[in-house]
Amino acid sequence: MFGMGFLFHAIQPLIHLYQRATPTEHGALRLARLVRRLLPRVQWAGTFTTPDGLTLDLDLATYPDCCMALGLYELATARLIRRRLQPGDHFVDAGANLGYFTLLAARIVGPTGRVDAFEPQPDNRQRLIRHVQRHNLTAIVRVHPLALSNRSGETVIHGYPVSDDRHNHGCASMFGDSPVRHTVPTGRLDEVLAGTSPRMIKMDVEGAEDLVVEGMAKMIQVEHPPWIVGEYNVEASRQAGVAADAWLRRAMMLQPRYGAFRIDDRLRRITLNDATMRQVNVLLDAD
């Protein structure tokens, strides 16, 4: 008789079809939690290969790991990256975590392209480096131990223990009250990547988006500004003491040609006073 582990792997092709066909990621976490039950609990932490061929060290007990393992993590954003990036492009991953989007982008831009991945949280960065090395992408991906901000210096990153079921390893932030703290260097993107012209910048920095945008003002005020993908997160912004749309307003002031679009099954233009949005990814596009 086949065990539950066999069923988990046997269902992977169906998940791949679902991943390609479903219009949005709504319900992805619920599906991931259902599918993980097909594995014995002792096998939830380990190395998993996603439908896109990424081999990652994950713990299915946590989010976003359980969604990443099945290729269901932020599907609309992943599709946008695949659709927009081309070989030879330069991609910046601000808040790279364990490297899910870093690896996706690196495989697209290829050996003639470049990926700069910024991850200040030490545990996340170790996993990121391990994944980059495992996929033989060290010639393409540069990992930076910086928290991007509006100044060079130092800051404290607040992390969360595994026992904290309200947060996950992706919630590490400059703003918080967690006893798990790390002092890390900060830097301005304009200075760290001076002389470069990224095609796309993705930000997931838990409330620090406005600081990151301020630190890349020169990079935005050019003839061909980068696409910017960032999180509109009401709770993280409140903890940081800023409005959720503060980074959008700053970027659109610096670059008036930017339009703001909600990333979903299709791009939907948004207004900055939309009270219905709580936590979504947004694209700034000047093309």
Short mmCIF file of the C-alpha atoms (twelve columns), coordinates in Angstrom:
data_MODEL
# 
_entry.id   MODEL 
# 
loop_
_atom_site.group_PDB 
_atom_site.id 
_atom_site.type_symbol 
_atom_site.label_atom_id 
_atom_site.label_alt_id 
_atom_site.label_comp_id 
_atom_site.label_asym_id 
_atom_site.label_seq_id 
_atom_site.Cartn_x 
_atom_site.Cartn_y 
_atom_site.Cartn_z 
_atom_site.pdbx_PDB_model_num 
ATOM 1   C CA . MET A 1   0.000   0.000  0.000   1 
ATOM 2   C CA . PHE A 2   1.275   3.432  -0.927  1 
ATOM 3   C CA . GLY A 3   1.905   5.844  1.935   1 
ATOM 4   C CA . MET A 4   0.855   9.459  2.313   1 
ATOM 5   C CA . GLY A 5   4.279   10.616 1.159   1 
ATOM 6   C CA . PHE A 6   3.728   8.894  -2.175  1 
ATOM 7   C CA . LEU A 7   0.400   10.685 -2.550  1 
ATOM 8   C CA . PHE A 8   2.059   14.040 -1.847  1 
ATOM 9   C CA . HIS A 9   4.515   13.539 -4.695  1 
ATOM 10  C CA . ALA A 10  1.932   11.972 -6.990  1 
ATOM 11  C CA . ILE A 11  -0.298  15.023 -6.712  1 
ATOM 12  C CA . GLN A 12  2.497   17.409 -7.726  1 
ATOM 13  C CA . PRO A 13  1.637   17.350 -11.474 1 
ATOM 14  C CA . LEU A 14  -1.944  18.317 -10.620 1 
ATOM 15  C CA . ILE A 15  -0.703  21.180 -8.465  1 
ATOM 16  C CA . HIS A 16  1.476   22.303 -11.377 1 
ATOM 17  C CA . LEU A 17  -1.574  22.398 -13.635 1 
ATOM 18  C CA . TYR A 18  -3.499  24.318 -10.982 1 
ATOM 19  C CA . GLN A 19  -0.598  26.740 -10.601 1 
ATOM 20  C CA . ARG A 20  -0.620  27.471 -14.326 1 
ATOM 21  C CA . ALA A 21  -4.389  27.674 -14.740 1 
ATOM 22  C CA . THR A 22  -5.792  29.382 -11.636 1 
ATOM 23  C CA . PRO A 23  -6.389  33.112 -12.216 1 
ATOM 24  C CA . THR A 24  -5.254  34.217 -8.733  1 
ATOM 25  C CA . GLU A 25  -3.538  32.910 -5.621  1 
ATOM 26  C CA . HIS A 26  -6.700  33.287 -3.544  1 
ATOM 27  C CA . GLY A 27  -7.118  30.063 -1.616  1 
ATOM 28  C CA . ALA A 28  -3.480  29.030 -2.174  1 
ATOM 29  C CA . LEU A 29  -2.666  28.853 1.549   1 
ATOM 30  C CA . ARG A 30  -5.760  26.773 2.239   1 
ATOM 31  C CA . LEU A 31  -4.817  24.383 -0.574  1 
ATOM 32  C CA . ALA A 32  -1.196  24.174 0.590   1 
ATOM 33  C CA . ARG A 33  -2.283  23.313 4.120   1 
ATOM 34  C CA . LEU A 34  -4.568  20.618 2.756   1 
ATOM 35  C CA . VAL A 35  -1.917  19.060 0.517   1 
ATOM 36  C CA . ARG A 36  0.762   19.010 3.219   1 
ATOM 37  C CA . ARG A 37  -1.425  16.612 5.201   1 
ATOM 38  C CA . LEU A 38  -0.439  14.006 2.628   1 
ATOM 39  C CA . LEU A 39  3.018   13.976 4.190   1 
ATOM 40  C CA . PRO A 40  3.757   12.612 7.679   1 
ATOM 41  C CA . ARG A 41  4.365   15.525 10.060  1 
ATOM 42  C CA . VAL A 42  7.983   14.446 10.585  1 
ATOM 43  C CA . GLN A 43  8.630   15.027 6.865   1 
ATOM 44  C CA . TRP A 44  7.337   18.607 6.752   1 
ATOM 45  C CA . ALA A 45  10.843  20.066 7.201   1 
ATOM 46  C CA . GLY A 46  13.203  19.165 4.396   1 
ATOM 47  C CA . THR A 47  14.249  19.855 0.824   1 
ATOM 48  C CA . PHE A 48  11.465  20.284 -1.720  1 
ATOM 49  C CA . THR A 49  11.464  20.839 -5.475  1 
ATOM 50  C CA . THR A 50  8.809   23.276 -6.664  1 
ATOM 51  C CA . PRO A 51  6.818   22.860 -9.906  1 
ATOM 52  C CA . ASP A 52  9.180   25.472 -11.402 1 
ATOM 53  C CA . GLY A 53  12.197  23.319 -10.607 1 
ATOM 54  C CA . LEU A 54  13.510  25.286 -7.632  1 
ATOM 55  C CA . THR A 55  15.036  23.096 -4.919  1 
ATOM 56  C CA . LEU A 56  14.495  24.802 -1.559  1 
ATOM 57  C CA . ASP A 57  14.990  23.974 2.115   1 
ATOM 58  C CA . LEU A 58  11.533  24.547 3.591   1 
ATOM 59  C CA . ASP A 59  9.342   23.848 6.589   1 
ATOM 60  C CA . LEU A 60  5.773   23.148 5.523   1 
ATOM 61  C CA . ALA A 61  4.550   24.018 9.015   1 
ATOM 62  C CA . THR A 62  5.191   27.689 8.248   1 
ATOM 63  C CA . TYR A 63  4.049   30.287 5.744   1 
ATOM 64  C CA . PRO A 64  5.294   31.082 3.148   1 
ATOM 65  C CA . ASP A 65  7.213   27.803 2.962   1 
ATOM 66  C CA . CYS A 66  4.146   25.613 2.475   1 
ATOM 67  C CA . CYS A 67  3.018   27.736 -0.494  1 
ATOM 68  C CA . MET A 68  6.514   27.941 -1.969  1 
ATOM 69  C CA . ALA A 69  6.887   24.151 -1.948  1 
ATOM 70  C CA . LEU A 70  3.871   23.853 -4.258  1 
ATOM 71  C CA . GLY A 71  4.668   26.882 -6.412  1 
ATOM 72  C CA . LEU A 72  1.629   28.722 -5.038  1 
ATOM 73  C CA . TYR A 73  3.425   31.661 -3.410  1 
ATOM 74  C CA . GLU A 74  2.278   35.077 -4.709  1 
ATOM 75  C CA . LEU A 75  1.309   33.622 -8.063  1 
ATOM 76  C CA . ALA A 76  0.331   36.932 -9.658  1 
ATOM 77  C CA . THR A 77  3.673   38.523 -8.784  1 
ATOM 78  C CA . ALA A 78  5.592   35.474 -10.015 1 
ATOM 79  C CA . ARG A 79  3.688   35.628 -13.302 1 
ATOM 80  C CA . LEU A 80  4.440   39.338 -13.646 1 
ATOM 81  C CA . ILE A 81  8.158   38.671 -13.180 1 
ATOM 82  C CA . ARG A 82  8.102   35.899 -15.778 1 
ATOM 83  C CA . ARG A 83  6.155   38.058 -18.216 1 
ATOM 84  C CA . ARG A 84  8.227   41.225 -17.898 1 
ATOM 85  C CA . LEU A 85  11.829  40.179 -17.346 1 
ATOM 86  C CA . GLN A 86  14.030  39.252 -20.290 1 
ATOM 87  C CA . PRO A 87  17.479  37.669 -20.651 1 
ATOM 88  C CA . GLY A 88  20.127  40.242 -19.826 1 
ATOM 89  C CA . ASP A 89  17.914  42.300 -17.483 1 
ATOM 90  C CA . HIS A 90  18.913  43.530 -14.031 1 
ATOM 91  C CA . PHE A 91  16.573  42.552 -11.172 1 
ATOM 92  C CA . VAL A 92  16.773  43.877 -7.615  1 
ATOM 93  C CA . ASP A 93  15.186  41.868 -4.786  1 
ATOM 94  C CA . ALA A 94  14.862  44.070 -1.681  1 
ATOM 95  C CA . GLY A 95  13.877  41.764 1.159   1 
ATOM 96  C CA . ALA A 96  14.834  38.570 -0.659  1 
ATOM 97  C CA . ASN A 97  14.061  36.254 2.265   1 
ATOM 98  C CA . LEU A 98  15.129  32.721 1.318   1 
ATOM 99  C CA . GLY A 99  15.376  33.570 -2.378  1 
ATOM 100 C CA . TYR A 100 12.151  32.451 -4.062  1 
ATOM 101 C CA . PHE A 101 11.882  35.460 -6.387  1 
ATOM 102 C CA . THR A 102 15.656  35.854 -6.581  1 
ATOM 103 C CA . LEU A 103 15.972  32.391 -8.103  1 
ATOM 104 C CA . LEU A 104 13.001  32.828 -10.430 1 
ATOM 105 C CA . ALA A 105 14.464  36.081 -11.754 1 
ATOM 106 C CA . ALA A 106 18.010  34.735 -12.040 1 
ATOM 107 C CA . ARG A 107 16.890  31.870 -14.244 1 
ATOM 108 C CA . ILE A 108 15.118  34.350 -16.532 1 
ATOM 109 C CA . VAL A 109 17.835  37.008 -16.850 1 
ATOM 110 C CA . GLY A 110 20.467  34.322 -17.349 1 
ATOM 111 C CA . PRO A 111 24.255  34.665 -17.546 1 
ATOM 112 C CA . THR A 112 24.056  38.011 -19.362 1 
ATOM 113 C CA . GLY A 113 21.799  39.460 -16.649 1 
ATOM 114 C CA . ARG A 114 22.206  40.361 -13.010 1 
ATOM 115 C CA . VAL A 115 20.308  39.939 -9.753  1 
ATOM 116 C CA . ASP A 116 21.083  41.890 -6.576  1 
ATOM 117 C CA . ALA A 117 19.423  40.297 -3.548  1 
ATOM 118 C CA . PHE A 118 19.267  42.232 -0.264  1 
ATOM 119 C CA . GLU A 119 18.497  40.274 2.906   1 
ATOM 120 C CA . PRO A 120 19.653  41.609 6.289   1 
ATOM 121 C CA . GLN A 121 18.075  38.928 8.513   1 
ATOM 122 C CA . PRO A 122 20.926  36.442 9.149   1 
ATOM 123 C CA . ASP A 123 18.929  33.191 9.151   1 
ATOM 124 C CA . ASN A 124 17.034  34.111 5.999   1 
ATOM 125 C CA . ARG A 125 20.262  35.205 4.316   1 
ATOM 126 C CA . GLN A 126 21.975  31.894 5.096   1 
ATOM 127 C CA . ARG A 127 19.123  30.038 3.397   1 
ATOM 128 C CA . LEU A 128 19.252  32.502 0.482   1 
ATOM 129 C CA . ILE A 129 22.990  31.961 -0.035  1 
ATOM 130 C CA . ARG A 130 22.593  28.192 0.226   1 
ATOM 131 C CA . HIS A 131 19.848  28.215 -2.409  1 
ATOM 132 C CA . VAL A 132 21.824  30.444 -4.776  1 
ATOM 133 C CA . GLN A 133 24.833  28.138 -4.486  1 
ATOM 134 C CA . ARG A 134 22.722  25.010 -4.928  1 
ATOM 135 C CA . HIS A 135 21.372  26.342 -8.230  1 
ATOM 136 C CA . ASN A 136 24.823  27.404 -9.455  1 
ATOM 137 C CA . LEU A 137 23.733  31.021 -9.749  1 
ATOM 138 C CA . THR A 138 26.565  32.740 -7.870  1 
ATOM 139 C CA . ALA A 139 27.825  34.335 -11.100 1 
ATOM 140 C CA . ILE A 140 24.443  36.016 -11.596 1 
ATOM 141 C CA . VAL A 141 23.209  36.703 -8.052  1 
ATOM 142 C CA . ARG A 142 24.957  39.041 -5.635  1 
ATOM 143 C CA . VAL A 143 23.741  38.731 -2.043  1 
ATOM 144 C CA . HIS A 144 23.962  41.860 0.111   1 
ATOM 145 C CA . PRO A 145 23.664  41.731 3.947   1 
ATOM 146 C CA . LEU A 146 22.064  45.185 3.964   1 
ATOM 147 C CA . ALA A 147 18.738  46.593 5.044   1 
ATOM 148 C CA . LEU A 148 17.984  49.068 2.275   1 
ATOM 149 C CA . SER A 149 16.982  52.455 3.646   1 
ATOM 150 C CA . ASN A 150 17.343  56.210 3.103   1 
ATOM 151 C CA . ARG A 151 20.795  56.402 4.702   1 
ATOM 152 C CA . SER A 152 24.000  54.496 5.277   1 
ATOM 153 C CA . GLY A 153 24.530  53.343 8.842   1 
ATOM 154 C CA . GLU A 154 23.022  50.702 11.090  1 
ATOM 155 C CA . THR A 155 19.598  49.625 12.233  1 
ATOM 156 C CA . VAL A 156 18.010  46.881 14.307  1 
ATOM 157 C CA . ILE A 157 16.064  44.139 12.547  1 
ATOM 158 C CA . HIS A 158 13.343  42.503 14.628  1 
ATOM 159 C CA . GLY A 159 12.769  38.834 13.943  1 
ATOM 160 C CA . TYR A 160 10.390  36.293 15.427  1 
ATOM 161 C CA . PRO A 161 10.956  32.891 17.039  1 
ATOM 162 C CA . VAL A 162 9.460   29.793 15.460  1 
ATOM 163 C CA . SER A 163 7.111   29.495 18.441  1 
ATOM 164 C CA . ASP A 164 5.420   32.808 17.504  1 
ATOM 165 C CA . ASP A 165 2.403   31.668 15.479  1 
ATOM 166 C CA . ARG A 166 1.393   35.257 14.630  1 
ATOM 167 C CA . HIS A 167 4.458   35.876 12.486  1 
ATOM 168 C CA . ASN A 168 6.806   34.052 10.115  1 
ATOM 169 C CA . HIS A 169 10.400  34.430 8.984   1 
ATOM 170 C CA . GLY A 170 9.243   36.841 6.281   1 
ATOM 171 C CA . CYS A 171 8.048   39.332 8.923   1 
ATOM 172 C CA . ALA A 172 11.534  40.483 9.957   1 
ATOM 173 C CA . SER A 173 11.372  44.274 10.093  1 
ATOM 174 C CA . MET A 174 13.082  47.461 11.254  1 
ATOM 175 C CA . PHE A 175 9.893   48.143 13.178  1 
ATOM 176 C CA . GLY A 176 8.683   45.849 15.936  1 
ATOM 177 C CA . ASP A 177 8.974   44.759 19.524  1 
ATOM 178 C CA . SER A 178 10.354  41.261 19.164  1 
ATOM 179 C CA . PRO A 179 13.067  40.099 21.590  1 
ATOM 180 C CA . VAL A 180 14.872  38.541 18.585  1 
ATOM 181 C CA . ARG A 181 17.021  41.405 17.331  1 
ATOM 182 C CA . HIS A 182 19.976  41.812 15.009  1 
ATOM 183 C CA . THR A 183 21.992  44.970 14.397  1 
ATOM 184 C CA . VAL A 184 22.607  45.188 10.652  1 
ATOM 185 C CA . PRO A 185 24.116  47.700 8.206   1 
ATOM 186 C CA . THR A 186 21.871  49.934 6.104   1 
ATOM 187 C CA . GLY A 187 22.460  51.457 2.695   1 
ATOM 188 C CA . ARG A 188 20.888  53.572 -0.023  1 
ATOM 189 C CA . LEU A 189 20.189  51.756 -3.269  1 
ATOM 190 C CA . ASP A 190 21.424  54.818 -5.200  1 
ATOM 191 C CA . GLU A 191 24.823  54.374 -3.567  1 
ATOM 192 C CA . VAL A 192 25.096  50.592 -3.352  1 
ATOM 193 C CA . LEU A 193 24.173  50.097 -7.022  1 
ATOM 194 C CA . ALA A 194 25.472  53.411 -8.348  1 
ATOM 195 C CA . GLY A 195 25.906  53.408 -12.117 1 
ATOM 196 C CA . THR A 196 23.421  50.586 -12.760 1 
ATOM 197 C CA . SER A 197 19.950  50.667 -14.315 1 
ATOM 198 C CA . PRO A 198 17.737  47.911 -12.891 1 
ATOM 199 C CA . ARG A 199 14.820  46.854 -15.061 1 
ATOM 200 C CA . MET A 200 12.711  45.742 -12.083 1 
ATOM 201 C CA . ILE A 201 12.920  46.341 -8.336  1 
ATOM 202 C CA . LYS A 202 10.850  44.143 -6.006  1 
ATOM 203 C CA . MET A 203 10.380  45.309 -2.406  1 
ATOM 204 C CA . ASP A 204 9.079   43.274 0.528   1 
ATOM 205 C CA . VAL A 205 10.530  45.138 3.492   1 
ATOM 206 C CA . GLU A 206 7.726   45.134 6.056   1 
ATOM 207 C CA . GLY A 207 6.960   48.837 6.378   1 
ATOM 208 C CA . ALA A 208 10.314  50.250 5.219   1 
ATOM 209 C CA . GLU A 209 9.207   50.732 1.598   1 
ATOM 210 C CA . ASP A 210 9.088   54.525 1.893   1 
ATOM 211 C CA . LEU A 211 12.666  54.602 3.216   1 
ATOM 212 C CA . VAL A 212 13.834  52.346 0.372   1 
ATOM 213 C CA . VAL A 213 12.188  54.566 -2.247  1 
ATOM 214 C CA . GLU A 214 13.755  57.668 -0.723  1 
ATOM 215 C CA . GLY A 215 17.117  55.933 -0.979  1 
ATOM 216 C CA . MET A 216 16.717  55.237 -4.702  1 
ATOM 217 C CA . ALA A 217 15.492  58.664 -5.833  1 
ATOM 218 C CA . LYS A 218 18.228  59.010 -8.480  1 
ATOM 219 C CA . MET A 219 17.442  55.574 -9.870  1 
ATOM 220 C CA . ILE A 220 13.805  56.612 -10.352 1 
ATOM 221 C CA . GLN A 221 14.411  60.051 -11.861 1 
ATOM 222 C CA . VAL A 222 15.722  58.799 -15.199 1 
ATOM 223 C CA . GLU A 223 14.356  58.525 -18.716 1 
ATOM 224 C CA . HIS A 224 13.623  54.810 -18.357 1 
ATOM 225 C CA . PRO A 225 12.800  54.215 -14.667 1 
ATOM 226 C CA . PRO A 226 12.528  50.665 -13.345 1 
ATOM 227 C CA . TRP A 227 9.312   48.845 -12.765 1 
ATOM 228 C CA . ILE A 228 8.790   48.739 -9.008  1 
ATOM 229 C CA . VAL A 229 6.866   45.933 -7.323  1 
ATOM 230 C CA . GLY A 230 6.097   46.647 -3.677  1 
ATOM 231 C CA . GLU A 231 3.773   45.618 -0.904  1 
ATOM 232 C CA . TYR A 232 0.838   47.775 0.145   1 
ATOM 233 C CA . ASN A 233 0.557   46.532 3.712   1 
ATOM 234 C CA . VAL A 234 -1.657  48.450 6.124   1 
ATOM 235 C CA . GLU A 235 -0.553  46.611 9.283   1 
ATOM 236 C CA . ALA A 236 3.200   46.742 8.577   1 
ATOM 237 C CA . SER A 237 2.946   50.413 7.623   1 
ATOM 238 C CA . ARG A 238 1.031   51.239 10.794  1 
ATOM 239 C CA . GLN A 239 3.775   49.606 12.841  1 
ATOM 240 C CA . ALA A 240 6.321   51.708 10.939  1 
ATOM 241 C CA . GLY A 241 4.316   54.871 11.605  1 
ATOM 242 C CA . VAL A 242 3.573   55.691 7.964   1 
ATOM 243 C CA . ALA A 243 0.601   55.445 5.629   1 
ATOM 244 C CA . ALA A 244 0.446   52.288 3.522   1 
ATOM 245 C CA . ASP A 245 0.595   54.359 0.334   1 
ATOM 246 C CA . ALA A 246 3.455   56.617 1.491   1 
ATOM 247 C CA . TRP A 247 6.022   54.865 -0.703  1 
ATOM 248 C CA . LEU A 248 3.707   55.063 -3.705  1 
ATOM 249 C CA . ARG A 249 3.172   58.774 -3.250  1 
ATOM 250 C CA . ARG A 250 6.901   59.395 -2.879  1 
ATOM 251 C CA . ALA A 251 7.787   57.363 -5.963  1 
ATOM 252 C CA . MET A 252 5.073   59.040 -8.052  1 
ATOM 253 C CA . MET A 253 6.270   62.455 -6.896  1 
ATOM 254 C CA . LEU A 254 9.828   61.594 -7.897  1 
ATOM 255 C CA . GLN A 255 8.670   60.091 -11.194 1 
ATOM 256 C CA . PRO A 256 5.341   61.605 -12.349 1 
ATOM 257 C CA . ARG A 257 5.070   59.130 -15.235 1 
ATOM 258 C CA . TYR A 258 4.509   56.248 -12.834 1 
ATOM 259 C CA . GLY A 259 1.050   54.694 -12.764 1 
ATOM 260 C CA . ALA A 260 0.012   52.416 -9.886  1 
ATOM 261 C CA . PHE A 261 -1.559  49.016 -10.548 1 
ATOM 262 C CA . ARG A 262 -2.793  46.290 -8.240  1 
ATOM 263 C CA . ILE A 263 -1.169  42.966 -9.165  1 
ATOM 264 C CA . ASP A 264 -3.889  40.369 -9.492  1 
ATOM 265 C CA . ASP A 265 -5.226  38.096 -12.232 1 
ATOM 266 C CA . ARG A 266 -4.742  41.231 -14.323 1 
ATOM 267 C CA . LEU A 267 -3.251  44.626 -13.593 1 
ATOM 268 C CA . ARG A 268 -5.840  47.006 -12.177 1 
ATOM 269 C CA . ARG A 269 -5.107  50.714 -11.903 1 
ATOM 270 C CA . ILE A 270 -5.637  51.925 -8.353  1 
ATOM 271 C CA . THR A 271 -6.197  55.202 -6.577  1 
ATOM 272 C CA . LEU A 272 -4.025  55.965 -3.590  1 
ATOM 273 C CA . ASN A 273 -6.927  56.565 -1.218  1 
ATOM 274 C CA . ASP A 274 -8.491  53.142 -1.791  1 
ATOM 275 C CA . ALA A 275 -9.687  52.095 1.670   1 
ATOM 276 C CA . THR A 276 -10.552 48.570 0.464   1 
ATOM 277 C CA . MET A 277 -6.920  47.493 0.115   1 
ATOM 278 C CA . ARG A 278 -5.271  45.855 3.110   1 
ATOM 279 C CA . GLN A 279 -2.332  43.788 1.888   1 
ATOM 280 C CA . VAL A 280 -1.622  43.502 -1.830  1 
ATOM 281 C CA . ASN A 281 1.316   43.819 -4.169  1 
ATOM 282 C CA . VAL A 282 1.380   46.906 -6.372  1 
ATOM 283 C CA . LEU A 283 3.251   47.673 -9.586  1 
ATOM 284 C CA . LEU A 284 4.576   51.103 -10.497 1 
ATOM 285 C CA . ASP A 285 4.988   51.346 -14.260 1 
ATOM 286 C CA . ALA A 286 6.157   54.366 -16.259 1 
ATOM 287 C CA . ASP A 287 6.070   52.695 -19.685 1 
# 
